[in-house]
Amino acid sequence: MSPDGQSARFELPPGRGVIAAQEIITPVDTAARLSGWSATTDAGVFTLGTSHDGRPIEAIRLGRADAPKLVILLGRQHPPEVTGAIAMEAFVDALVQHADRLGDVQVLVVPMLNPDGVARGHWRANRGAVDLNRDWGEFTQPETRAVKAWLDALPAGVRPVLMVDFHSTARNLFYVQGNEASEAQQRFLAAWLAGKETALPGYPFTIDPRNANPGSGTAKNWFHKTYAIPAYTYEVADAADREASRKAAATLASDLLAALPKLGE
């Protein structure tokens, strides 16, 4: 019985089964999504590294490999945050549809950074019992190390200009830089998100300009500190309307394409 008086009862047949409170999006599902994006764009799916259990950390790169500006999109650091995964899929769908607008920008898409945690039904941790979104900077885990190694191997002339990390929480919001944001970063925020908090049908959101986890190794903190770039956490409400979330993500992806000229100013 929950604190609000609600309860549920399940009668399970003998054997093994799965109970989930939200949609199940497995590593196999994500691999199929990557394959679809690849087929649409001719961009190859590649493996950044492997997890503790030997599962591939798969990615795709949209746009030209020599494009000087790099946008990084991360997803599924925390296994049960399914609404963030749903939004990320729609977001990337829109980027794929309009890939011809990327110009001098390439996009690294890593939709499932924690495949072991997803496959095993973990709450936050990977197979190494570590919250990956506290491991940026320490890089004790193979999943975060795989992303860093790929970034470290970027050719001269290619540099990160934006990182967006998709998650789920109690409400729709973006964690963005606060007082530490440069004027250029503030201009980018204004071009992409500011003023749109109530403009997306069925998907109101807030912009929270602060460090929600000071002193911790979140992707948001590490990317901003390491590359001096906008690094945002895209949080989708656990109970968000799915279709509204998808439509909002598609719109925000299109809006990002329009705001790209502000990146790297």
C-alpha positions as CSV (number, residue, x, y, z in Angstrom):
1,M,0.0,0.0,0.0
2,S,1.4,3.4,-1.0
3,P,1.2,6.5,1.2
4,D,-1.7,7.9,-0.9
5,G,-3.8,4.7,-0.2
6,Q,-3.3,3.2,-3.7
7,S,-2.5,-0.5,-4.0
8,A,-2.0,-3.1,-6.7
9,R,-2.0,-6.9,-6.7
10,F,-0.4,-9.1,-9.2
11,E,-0.9,-12.8,-9.7
12,L,2.1,-14.3,-11.5
13,P,2.2,-17.7,-13.1
14,P,5.1,-20.1,-12.2
15,G,8.4,-19.3,-13.7
16,R,10.1,-16.1,-14.5
17,G,8.5,-12.8,-15.5
18,V,9.0,-9.1,-15.7
19,I,7.1,-6.4,-14.0
20,A,7.6,-2.8,-15.1
21,A,5.8,0.4,-14.2
22,Q,6.6,2.0,-17.5
23,E,7.4,1.0,-21.1
24,I,10.3,-1.4,-21.5
25,I,13.0,-0.2,-23.9
26,T,15.7,-2.8,-24.0
27,P,19.2,-2.8,-25.5
28,V,17.7,-4.8,-28.4
29,D,15.1,-2.0,-29.0
30,T,17.8,0.7,-28.9
31,A,20.0,-1.3,-31.3
32,A,17.0,-1.4,-33.7
33,R,16.5,2.3,-33.4
34,L,20.2,2.9,-34.2
35,S,19.9,0.7,-37.2
36,G,16.9,2.7,-38.4
37,W,18.8,6.0,-38.0
38,S,21.7,4.5,-39.9
39,A,19.5,3.3,-42.7
40,T,18.0,6.7,-43.1
41,T,21.3,8.7,-43.0
42,D,23.9,6.2,-44.3
43,A,25.8,6.9,-41.0
44,G,27.3,3.8,-39.6
45,V,26.5,2.5,-36.1
46,F,29.7,1.9,-34.2
47,T,30.8,0.7,-30.8
48,L,32.5,3.0,-28.3
49,G,33.4,0.2,-25.9
50,T,31.8,-2.5,-23.9
51,S,30.1,-2.8,-20.5
52,H,31.0,-5.0,-17.6
53,D,28.8,-7.7,-19.0
54,G,30.3,-7.3,-22.5
55,R,27.4,-5.4,-24.0
56,P,28.3,-2.9,-26.7
57,I,28.1,0.8,-26.0
58,E,26.7,1.8,-29.4
59,A,26.6,5.1,-31.0
60,I,26.0,6.9,-34.3
61,R,27.4,10.1,-35.7
62,L,25.2,12.4,-37.7
63,G,26.7,14.9,-40.1
64,R,30.2,15.1,-41.5
65,A,33.0,13.5,-39.6
66,D,35.2,16.5,-40.3
67,A,32.5,19.1,-39.2
68,P,34.3,21.3,-36.7
69,K,31.5,21.6,-34.1
70,L,30.4,18.5,-32.1
71,V,27.2,18.1,-30.2
72,I,27.0,15.1,-27.8
73,L,23.7,13.5,-26.9
74,L,23.6,11.0,-24.0
75,G,20.8,8.8,-22.8
76,R,19.9,6.0,-20.4
77,Q,22.6,6.6,-17.8
78,H,19.9,5.7,-15.3
79,P,18.0,2.6,-16.4
80,P,14.4,3.3,-15.3
81,E,14.2,6.8,-16.7
82,V,12.2,5.8,-19.7
83,T,10.4,9.0,-20.5
84,G,13.8,10.6,-21.1
85,A,14.6,7.8,-23.5
86,I,11.3,8.3,-25.3
87,A,12.0,12.0,-25.7
88,M,15.6,11.3,-26.9
89,E,14.3,8.9,-29.6
90,A,11.9,11.6,-30.9
91,F,14.6,14.2,-30.7
92,V,17.1,12.2,-32.7
93,D,14.3,11.2,-35.2
94,A,13.9,14.9,-35.9
95,L,17.6,15.5,-36.3
96,V,17.8,12.5,-38.7
97,Q,15.0,13.9,-40.7
98,H,16.7,17.3,-41.0
99,A,20.3,16.1,-41.1
100,D,21.0,18.2,-44.2
101,R,20.7,21.3,-42.0
102,L,23.6,20.3,-39.7
103,G,26.1,22.2,-41.8
104,D,29.4,22.5,-39.8
105,V,28.0,20.5,-36.9
106,Q,28.2,16.8,-36.3
107,V,26.2,15.0,-33.6
108,L,27.4,12.0,-31.5
109,V,24.3,10.1,-30.3
110,V,24.8,7.6,-27.5
111,P,21.2,6.5,-26.7
112,M,22.0,3.8,-24.0
113,L,25.1,4.3,-22.0
114,N,24.1,1.8,-19.3
115,P,22.9,-1.3,-21.1
116,D,23.8,-3.7,-18.2
117,G,21.7,-1.6,-15.8
118,V,18.8,-1.6,-18.3
119,A,19.0,-5.4,-19.0
120,R,19.3,-6.2,-15.3
121,G,16.6,-3.8,-14.1
122,H,18.8,-1.7,-12.0
123,W,17.6,1.5,-10.4
124,R,20.6,3.8,-11.1
125,A,23.8,1.8,-11.1
126,N,25.6,-0.1,-13.8
127,R,27.0,-3.7,-13.4
128,G,29.8,-2.2,-11.4
129,A,27.4,-0.8,-8.8
130,V,28.3,2.8,-9.8
131,D,25.9,5.6,-10.8
132,L,27.4,6.5,-14.1
133,N,26.2,10.1,-13.8
134,R,28.5,10.5,-10.9
135,D,31.5,9.0,-12.6
136,W,32.4,11.8,-15.0
137,G,35.8,13.0,-14.1
138,E,36.7,9.9,-12.1
139,F,36.0,7.5,-15.1
140,T,36.2,4.4,-13.0
141,Q,33.7,2.6,-15.3
142,P,34.1,1.2,-18.8
143,E,31.0,3.0,-20.1
144,T,32.1,6.6,-19.2
145,R,35.7,5.8,-20.2
146,A,34.5,4.7,-23.6
147,V,32.9,8.1,-24.3
148,K,36.0,9.9,-23.0
149,A,38.3,7.8,-25.1
150,W,36.3,8.7,-28.2
151,L,36.4,12.4,-27.4
152,D,40.1,12.3,-26.7
153,A,40.7,10.8,-30.1
154,L,38.9,13.6,-32.0
155,P,40.9,15.0,-34.8
156,A,42.4,18.4,-34.6
157,G,39.9,21.0,-35.6
158,V,36.9,19.2,-34.1
159,R,35.7,20.3,-30.7
160,P,32.6,19.8,-28.5
161,V,30.2,22.8,-28.4
162,L,27.1,21.3,-26.6
163,M,26.2,18.3,-24.5
164,V,22.6,17.3,-23.7
165,D,22.0,14.4,-21.3
166,F,18.4,12.9,-21.3
167,H,16.9,11.9,-18.0
168,S,13.5,11.6,-16.2
169,T,12.3,13.1,-12.9
170,A,9.2,14.5,-11.3
171,R,8.6,17.3,-13.8
172,N,9.7,18.6,-17.2
173,L,12.7,20.8,-16.9
174,F,16.2,21.6,-18.2
175,Y,19.1,21.9,-15.8
176,V,21.4,24.5,-17.4
177,Q,24.3,26.6,-16.3
178,G,23.6,29.4,-13.8
179,N,26.0,32.2,-12.9
180,E,28.9,30.2,-14.3
181,A,27.5,30.5,-17.9
182,S,29.4,32.8,-20.2
183,E,27.7,35.5,-22.3
184,A,28.0,33.2,-25.3
185,Q,26.4,30.4,-23.4
186,Q,23.6,32.7,-22.3
187,R,23.0,33.7,-25.9
188,F,22.7,30.1,-26.9
189,L,20.2,29.4,-24.1
190,A,18.2,32.3,-25.2
191,A,18.2,31.2,-28.8
192,W,17.2,27.6,-28.1
193,L,15.0,27.3,-25.0
194,A,14.3,30.6,-23.3
195,G,10.7,31.9,-23.6
196,K,9.3,28.5,-24.8
197,E,8.4,27.1,-21.3
198,T,4.7,27.2,-22.1
199,A,4.8,27.2,-25.9
200,L,4.8,23.4,-26.5
201,P,1.2,21.9,-26.3
202,G,0.9,19.5,-23.4
203,Y,4.5,19.9,-22.5
204,P,5.2,22.8,-20.2
205,F,8.8,22.9,-18.8
206,T,11.0,25.0,-16.6
207,I,14.5,26.1,-17.0
208,D,16.6,25.6,-13.9
209,P,19.9,27.6,-14.1
210,R,21.9,26.0,-11.4
211,N,24.2,23.1,-10.5
212,A,21.8,20.6,-9.1
213,N,24.6,18.3,-7.9
214,P,27.5,20.5,-6.9
215,G,30.8,18.7,-6.5
216,S,29.5,15.5,-8.1
217,G,30.7,13.9,-11.3
218,T,27.7,14.5,-13.5
219,A,28.0,14.7,-17.3
220,K,26.6,18.2,-17.1
221,N,29.3,19.4,-14.7
222,W,32.2,17.6,-16.5
223,F,31.4,18.7,-20.0
224,H,30.9,22.3,-18.9
225,K,34.1,22.3,-16.9
226,T,36.2,20.4,-19.4
227,Y,35.2,22.1,-22.6
228,A,33.6,25.4,-21.4
229,I,30.4,24.6,-23.3
230,P,26.7,24.6,-22.6
231,A,25.9,21.3,-20.9
232,Y,22.3,20.6,-20.1
233,T,20.3,17.9,-18.5
234,Y,17.0,17.3,-20.3
235,E,14.6,16.0,-17.7
236,V,11.2,14.6,-18.7
237,A,8.5,14.0,-16.1
238,D,7.8,10.4,-15.2
239,A,4.1,10.9,-15.8
240,A,4.5,13.1,-18.9
241,D,2.1,12.6,-21.7
242,R,4.1,10.4,-24.1
243,E,2.8,11.9,-27.4
244,A,3.2,15.4,-26.1
245,S,6.8,14.5,-25.0
246,R,7.6,13.2,-28.5
247,K,6.1,16.2,-30.3
248,A,7.9,18.6,-27.9
249,A,11.2,16.8,-28.4
250,A,10.8,17.0,-32.2
251,T,10.1,20.7,-32.0
252,L,13.1,21.3,-29.6
253,A,15.4,19.4,-32.0
254,S,14.3,21.6,-34.9
255,D,14.7,24.6,-32.7
256,L,18.2,23.4,-31.8
257,L,19.1,23.3,-35.5
258,A,18.0,26.9,-35.9
259,A,20.1,27.9,-32.8
260,L,23.2,26.1,-34.0
261,P,24.9,29.2,-35.4
262,K,25.1,30.5,-31.7
263,L,27.2,27.4,-30.7
264,G,30.9,28.1,-30.4
265,E,30.6,31.9,-30.8
